Amino acid sequence: MHINCLGNNLYLQLSTMNSILLKAKAFFLQHKTLAFLYFAIALLSSIQLLVADQNNNFYIFRASSQHLLRGLPLYIEYPKEYFDFFYYHPVFPVLFLPFSLLPLYPSLVLWLFCTAATCYFLFRKIPLPKEKVSIFLFLMIFDVLNNLNHTQTNPFILAFMLLAWVLMEKEKFFTAALFITLCFLIKGYGGIIALLCLYYRNWWKMIFYGLFWFLALNALLLLFISPSMIVQYYTDWLAVISGNGIKESYSVYGLLKNMHENLPEGYILGSALAILGAFLSMQYFIPARQKSHIVAFLLIWVIVFNRAAESATYIFAIAGCIIWYLSRPANKISSVLFWVTILISSIIPTDISDAFDHFRYDNYLKCILCLLVMADMFVYTIGALRNSIVARKTVEL
């Protein structure tokens, strides 16, 4: 009798807890709640950055536009204005110009709110079922907040990459090419999403559309500087991004160095391209392929094999992990891997434990976990390819 009562009480407690969790899930996945959360993180970042005045990235962006207007070099040091170099594409100062013309602090706040709003509205458009889109929006909040706190451009690029995917699904290739070009003109590796067009009809049109937008956006520079200065800017840009000034390498490059494996960069790049080529080739021969899997892979690959990767840039890889989790068939091992990845790499904030922060950063846990997710994607894709081959042979017989 006593045991039955305990069992009933335990069942009631579990039922109550499950009911509370379901209600909490329904509340947090409402679009009104999500909109408020994106507004809240923009407000929180604004207050924090205005008080702490840790805005070096934003100072670089503003200064680049002002240097462009004055016809000054972009890719040299300006220690009195900011530390580090300007690494962005020569067109970026034109794109940032509206923010640089405003007073410093209003422009900073506007930048943060525009970033959060762009993420909220464009993330909502990804071609997944409604509830999964809400889950994506919620899980991305943590990395968006991290990027807001560092006034990064990464959220804009990610949002534009995902919008390009949405537009390609609707076969609006001309507009898709615009956003792909914008991704490239902010940070070169954002253009990786262009590879997705290979899986659509009339993909070749994207080449001409992309060339048009590239020339059109570069022509904006002519409003401010001479053609010879544009050539000089491009020369300086290529020199600075290919030099040794980039110190991050929170990717396979840094991981191998941390393991005292001093492989030539050419070997790493060759291996990365081979992995990318193998995955894209397998996807090409799968009749029932899902574009979401390709998008997820590209988002992870471009960061874990990126010489300039840093903690904030993992917003791309985390987005890829989430899209993969939401679009693949249910699998317990894959789910455990995903939640470990998302907890360690995104949800658990820094400064809770110095020892844990050092452990996950010094041991490149973000990179390792994202590589494991890529491996999971590879295993699934190999299985899907094998099944499609078997099905084709069965039909032939």
C-alpha positions in Angstrom: 0.0 0.0 0.0 2.8 2.4 1.0 4.8 1.5 -2.1 1.7 2.1 -4.3 1.3 5.6 -2.7 4.9 6.4 -3.3 4.6 5.3 -6.9 1.5 7.4 -7.4 3.1 10.4 -5.9 6.2 10.0 -8.1 4.0 9.6 -11.2 2.0 12.8 -10.2 5.3 14.7 -9.7 6.7 13.6 -13.0 3.4 14.4 -14.8 3.4 17.9 -13.2 7.0 18.5 -14.1 6.3 17.4 -17.7 3.3 19.7 -17.9 5.4 22.6 -16.6 8.1 21.9 -19.2 5.6 21.7 -22.0 4.0 25.0 -21.0 7.5 26.6 -20.7 8.4 25.3 -24.2 5.2 26.6 -25.7 5.8 30.0 -24.0 9.4 30.4 -25.1 8.7 29.2 -28.7 6.0 31.8 -29.3 7.0 34.4 -31.8 6.1 37.2 -29.4 8.4 35.8 -26.7 11.2 35.3 -29.2 10.8 38.8 -30.5 11.0 40.1 -27.0 14.1 38.0 -26.3 15.9 39.4 -29.4 14.9 42.9 -28.3 16.1 42.2 -24.8 19.6 40.9 -25.8 20.1 44.0 -28.0 19.1 46.2 -25.1 21.3 44.3 -22.7 24.3 44.5 -25.1 23.7 48.2 -25.6 23.8 48.9 -21.9 26.8 46.7 -21.3 28.9 48.2 -24.2 27.9 51.8 -23.4 29.1 51.3 -19.8 32.2 49.2 -20.4 33.2 50.9 -23.6 34.7 47.7 -25.1 33.9 48.5 -28.7 37.1 48.0 -30.6 35.4 46.2 -33.5 32.9 48.9 -33.9 35.7 51.5 -33.8 37.4 49.7 -36.6 34.2 49.6 -38.7 33.5 53.3 -38.2 37.2 54.3 -38.9 37.2 52.3 -42.1 34.3 54.3 -43.5 35.9 57.6 -42.4 39.3 56.5 -43.9 37.5 55.7 -47.2 35.9 59.1 -47.3 39.3 60.8 -46.7 41.0 58.6 -49.3 43.3 57.1 -46.7 44.8 53.5 -46.7 42.5 50.9 -45.1 44.9 48.2 -44.3 47.6 49.8 -42.1 47.7 50.3 -38.4 45.9 53.3 -36.7 46.9 52.8 -33.1 45.4 56.1 -32.0 42.0 55.0 -33.3 41.8 51.3 -32.6 44.1 48.2 -32.1 44.5 45.4 -34.6 44.1 45.7 -38.4 41.1 46.1 -40.6 40.6 42.8 -42.4 37.3 43.3 -44.2 36.7 43.6 -47.9 37.3 47.0 -49.5 33.6 47.5 -50.2 32.7 47.0 -46.5 33.3 50.6 -45.5 30.7 51.7 -48.1 28.2 49.3 -46.6 28.9 50.5 -43.1 28.8 54.2 -44.1 25.2 54.9 -42.8 26.3 53.9 -39.3 29.6 55.8 -39.4 27.9 59.1 -40.2 25.9 59.1 -37.0 27.4 60.1 -33.6 29.3 57.2 -31.9 26.9 56.0 -29.3 23.6 56.3 -31.2 25.2 54.5 -34.1 26.4 51.7 -31.8 22.9 51.2 -30.3 21.4 51.3 -33.8 24.0 48.7 -35.0 23.1 46.3 -32.2 19.3 46.6 -32.7 19.6 46.3 -36.4 21.7 43.2 -36.0 19.2 41.6 -33.6 16.2 42.5 -35.7 17.9 41.2 -38.9 18.6 37.9 -37.2 15.0 37.6 -35.8 13.2 38.4 -39.1 15.5 36.5 -41.4 16.0 33.4 -39.2 12.2 33.1 -39.2 12.2 32.5 -43.0 14.4 29.4 -43.1 12.5 26.5 -44.9 11.8 24.2 -41.9 8.5 23.4 -40.2 7.2 26.2 -38.0 8.0 24.7 -34.6 11.5 23.9 -35.7 12.1 27.4 -36.9 11.1 28.6 -33.5 13.5 26.2 -31.9 16.2 27.5 -34.2 15.4 31.1 -33.2 15.6 30.2 -29.5 18.8 28.2 -29.6 20.6 30.9 -31.7 20.0 33.6 -29.1 23.1 32.7 -27.1 25.5 33.0 -30.0 23.8 36.2 -31.3 24.2 37.7 -27.8 27.9 36.8 -27.8 28.4 38.5 -31.1 26.4 41.5 -30.1 28.7 41.9 -27.1 31.7 42.0 -29.5 29.9 44.2 -32.1 30.6 41.5 -34.7 29.3 41.3 -38.3 28.9 37.5 -38.1 25.1 37.6 -37.4 24.5 39.8 -40.4 26.5 37.4 -42.6 24.7 34.3 -41.2 21.3 35.9 -41.7 22.2 36.8 -45.3 23.5 33.3 -46.0 20.3 31.8 -44.8 18.2 34.3 -46.7 20.1 33.3 -49.9 19.1 29.7 -49.2 15.4 30.8 -48.8 15.5 32.8 -52.0 17.1 29.9 -53.9 14.3 27.6 -52.7 11.9 30.1 -54.3 14.1 30.2 -57.4 14.7 33.9 -56.9 18.3 33.6 -58.1 18.9 37.2 -58.9 18.1 38.4 -55.4 19.8 35.4 -53.9 23.0 36.3 -55.8 22.8 39.8 -54.2 22.9 38.4 -50.7 25.6 35.9 -51.5 27.7 38.8 -52.9 27.0 40.8 -49.8 28.2 37.9 -47.6 31.4 37.8 -49.6 31.9 41.5 -49.5 31.7 41.6 -45.7 33.8 38.5 -45.0 35.0 36.5 -47.9 34.2 33.1 -46.5 30.5 34.0 -46.3 30.3 33.4 -50.0 30.6 29.6 -49.4 26.8 29.4 -49.5 27.0 30.0 -53.3 27.9 26.2 -53.6 24.3 25.5 -52.7 23.1 26.8 -56.1 24.7 23.7 -57.7 21.7 21.7 -56.5 19.1 23.9 -58.3 17.9 24.0 -61.9 19.4 26.9 -63.9 22.2 27.2 -61.3 24.5 28.6 -64.0 22.5 31.8 -63.9 23.8 32.5 -60.5 27.3 33.0 -62.0 26.2 35.9 -64.1 24.0 37.3 -61.4 26.8 37.1 -58.9 29.2 38.8 -61.3 26.7 41.6 -61.9 26.2 42.3 -58.2 29.9 42.1 -57.6 30.7 44.7 -60.2 27.7 46.9 -59.2 28.6 46.9 -55.5 32.3 47.5 -56.3 31.3 50.4 -58.5 30.0 52.1 -55.3 33.7 52.7 -54.4 34.0 54.9 -57.5 31.8 57.4 -55.7 34.6 58.0 -53.2 37.9 57.0 -54.7 39.7 56.6 -58.0 40.1 53.3 -59.9 43.8 53.2 -59.1 43.0 53.5 -55.4 40.5 50.6 -55.7 43.2 48.4 -57.2 45.5 49.5 -54.3 42.8 48.6 -51.7 42.4 45.2 -53.2 46.2 44.6 -53.3 46.5 45.6 -49.7 43.4 43.5 -48.7 44.8 40.3 -50.3 48.1 40.9 -48.6 46.7 41.3 -45.1 44.3 38.3 -45.3 47.0 36.0 -46.6 49.7 37.2 -44.2 50.6 36.1 -40.7 48.8 39.0 -38.9 45.6 36.9 -38.3 46.2 35.4 -34.9 43.0 33.5 -34.1 43.0 30.1 -35.8 40.5 28.6 -33.4 39.9 25.8 -35.8 41.7 22.7 -37.1 44.7 24.8 -37.7 44.9 25.7 -34.0 43.9 22.3 -32.9 46.7 20.6 -34.8 49.2 23.2 -33.5 47.9 22.6 -29.9 48.7 18.9 -30.5 52.2 19.8 -31.7 51.4 18.6 -35.2 53.0 21.2 -37.4 51.5 20.2 -40.8 52.0 22.6 -43.7 48.9 24.7 -44.3 48.7 23.4 -47.8 48.0 19.9 -46.5 45.3 21.1 -44.2 43.6 23.1 -46.9 43.9 20.2 -49.4 42.3 17.8 -46.8 39.5 20.4 -46.1 38.7 20.7 -49.8 38.7 16.9 -50.2 36.2 16.6 -47.4 34.0 19.3 -48.8 34.2 17.8 -52.3 33.4 14.3 -51.1 30.3 15.5 -49.1 29.0 17.6 -52.0 29.5 14.8 -54.5 27.6 12.3 -52.3 24.8 14.8 -51.9 24.6 15.2 -55.7 23.9 11.5 -56.2 21.2 11.3 -53.6 17.9 11.8 -55.3 16.0 12.6 -52.1 18.6 15.0 -50.7 17.7 17.7 -48.3 19.1 21.1 -48.9 19.1 21.8 -45.2 21.8 19.1 -44.8 24.0 20.8 -47.4 23.5 24.2 -45.7 24.4 22.8 -42.3 27.5 21.2 -43.6 28.7 24.3 -45.3 28.1 26.4 -42.2 30.2 24.1 -40.1 32.9 23.4 -42.6 33.7 27.0 -43.3 34.5 27.6 -39.7 36.3 24.5 -38.5 38.7 24.7 -41.5 39.0 28.5 -41.2 42.4 30.0 -40.4 40.8 33.1 -39.1 38.2 31.4 -36.9 37.6 32.7 -33.4 35.0 32.0 -30.7 32.5 34.5 -32.0 32.6 33.1 -35.6 31.3 29.7 -34.3 27.8 31.3 -34.6 28.0 29.8 -38.2 29.0 26.3 -37.0 26.4 26.3 -34.2 23.7 27.4 -36.7 24.8 24.4 -38.9 24.6 22.0 -36.0 21.1 23.2 -35.1 19.9 23.0 -38.7 21.3 19.5 -38.9 19.7 18.4 -35.6 16.3 19.8 -36.7 16.3 18.3 -40.2 17.8 14.8 -39.8 15.8 11.7 -38.8 15.7 11.1 -35.0 18.7 9.3 -33.6 19.7 9.0 -30.0 23.5 9.1 -30.5 23.2 12.1 -32.8 20.9 13.8 -30.3 23.3 13.3 -27.4 26.2 14.6 -29.5 24.1 17.7 -30.5 23.1 18.6 -27.0 26.6 18.2 -25.6 27.8 20.4 -28.5 25.2 23.1 -28.0 25.6 23.2 -24.2 29.4 23.4 -24.2 29.8 25.5 -27.3 26.9 27.9 -26.9 24.4 27.8 -24.0 26.8 27.5 -21.0 28.1 31.1 -20.7 31.6 32.1 -19.9 32.7 33.4 -16.4 30.8 30.8 -14.5 34.0 28.8 -13.9 37.4 30.0 -15.0 38.7 26.4 -14.9 35.9 25.2 -17.3 36.4 28.2 -19.6 40.1 27.5 -19.9 39.4 23.8 -20.4 37.0 24.2 -23.2 39.0 27.0 -24.9 42.5 25.6 -24.5 41.4 22.2 -25.7 39.4 23.6 -28.7 36.3 21.8 -27.6 34.1 23.9 -29.9 36.1 22.8 -32.9 36.3 19.1 -31.8 32.6 18.9 -31.1 31.7 20.5 -34.4 34.0 18.1 -36.2 32.2 15.2 -34.6 28.9 16.6 -35.8 30.4 16.8 -39.3 31.4 13.2 -38.9 27.8 12.3 -38.0 26.6 14.1 -41.1 29.1 12.1 -43.2 28.0 8.8 -41.7 24.4 9.6 -42.4 25.1 10.8 -45.9 27.1 7.6 -46.8 24.1 5.6 -45.5 21.6 7.6 -47.5 23.8 7.2 -50.7 24.0 3.5 -50.1 20.3 3.2 -49.7 19.6 5.2 -52.9 22.0 2.9 -54.8 20.3 -0.2 -53.5 16.9 1.2 -54.3 18.0 2.0 -57.8 19.4 -1.5 -58.4 16.2 -3.0 -57.0 14.1 -1.0 -59.5 16.4 -2.0 -62.4 16.0 -5.7 -61.4 
